[in-house]
Amino acid sequence: MKLFLTLPLILSCIFFETAKAFKHKPAVVLVHGAWVAPSFWNLTAERLRADGYNDIVITDFVSGKITNPPTSTHRDDVALVQEALKPLVRAGKEIIVVMHSYGGLVGSDAIEGFVKKASYGSVGGVIAGVYSTAFIVEPGKALSDYFGGSTPAFIVPDPQNPAYVNVDNPLDILFNDFTDAQAAKYLPDVRPAAAATFGSKAQYAPWKDIPCSYIATALDKAIPPALQKSMYDAVQGQSLRKWPFYEVGGGHASAISKAANVAKLIELADSK
Ligand SMILES: *[C@@H]1O[C@H](CO)[C@@H](O)[C@H](O)[C@H]1NC(C)=O
């Protein structure tokens, strides 16, 4: 008797798990922040690949390279991210956009026009946004609007390139929870950022159109935890749905120091 009741249940569980295993994983576009290089996402990408995410794109900002003339707007970086999105959309992929720090401004604007529309059937598009200790910049505002009236003391002009700014002490501000080996590995990749991007205004609020989540970092010295939470709180009332708010501990570069945790939280954006 018992068998007759449980067998269909077992069979349907097996079917469900199998269907899940064969379901195509979404593509993941990893958008880094100011001062760090694409290598910032290396360890998280490695974890995602190990979990079966094969379409991973890591963007590389123009604002992180010394150009002449210097980048005067974050829109140049937005265009780069959109170039990464286009082939994925054309290939019919569902896409999760993951943003870090300044990348929150860039990635959000890049999603405009790339959201997956249910009515389009199999055509691809962005299905979720993950803000990994990222700025949530409301349209009409710039990063500088979130600094509380003055530029944080750790942001200093680049001595050779006046249009660029550096982090005064990256080991303390960005990598405060790193092992010595991690610091030695990632410090050489730290680079200047085009100063004008800090005053460049956001245009689009993807959280009104797609589910989003926040990965917060308690030891963060670049975007203090209180600022992370206040940016999160500010957009909940205007969002498609309330964002999950996760806490991974660690500092601003938790995608390196807590890569396994960050990867798992990114994957939750795929559970719909
Ligand atoms: C990050 O990954 C890229 C591509 O695989 C590689 O060239 C680079 O050396 C890596 N950087 C670090 C710091 O691990």
The ligand as an SDF file (V2000), in Angstrom:
LIG
                    3D

 14 14  0  0  0  0  0  0  0  0999 V2000
   42.6720   35.8460  -14.3940 C   0  0  0  0  0  0  0  0  0  0  0  0
   42.2790   35.0330  -15.5020 O   0  0  0  0  0  0  0  0  0  0  0  0
   42.8650   35.4070  -16.7280 C   0  0  0  0  0  0  0  0  0  0  0  0
   42.1990   34.5910  -17.8250 C   0  0  0  0  0  0  0  0  0  0  0  0
   42.1930   33.2420  -17.5080 O   0  0  0  0  0  0  0  0  0  0  0  0
   44.3680   35.1980  -16.6370 C   0  0  0  0  0  0  0  0  0  0  0  0
   44.9760   35.5850  -17.8410 O   0  0  0  0  0  0  0  0  0  0  0  0
   44.9060   36.0440  -15.4800 C   0  0  0  0  0  0  0  0  0  0  0  0
   46.2990   35.7970  -15.3140 O   0  0  0  0  0  0  0  0  0  0  0  0
   44.1810   35.7490  -14.1970 C   0  0  0  0  0  0  0  0  0  0  0  0
   44.6540   36.6850  -13.1760 N   0  0  0  0  0  0  0  0  0  0  0  0
   44.8070   36.3710  -11.8830 C   0  0  0  0  0  0  0  0  0  0  0  0
   45.3520   37.4420  -10.9990 C   0  0  0  0  0  0  0  0  0  0  0  0
   44.5180   35.2800  -11.4230 O   0  0  0  0  0  0  0  0  0  0  0  0
  1  2  1  0
  1 10  1  0
  2  3  1  0
  3  4  1  0
  3  6  1  0
  4  5  1  0
  6  7  1  0
  6  8  1  0
  8  9  1  0
  8 10  1  0
 10 11  1  0
 11 12  1  0
 12 13  1  0
 12 14  2  0
M  END
$$$$
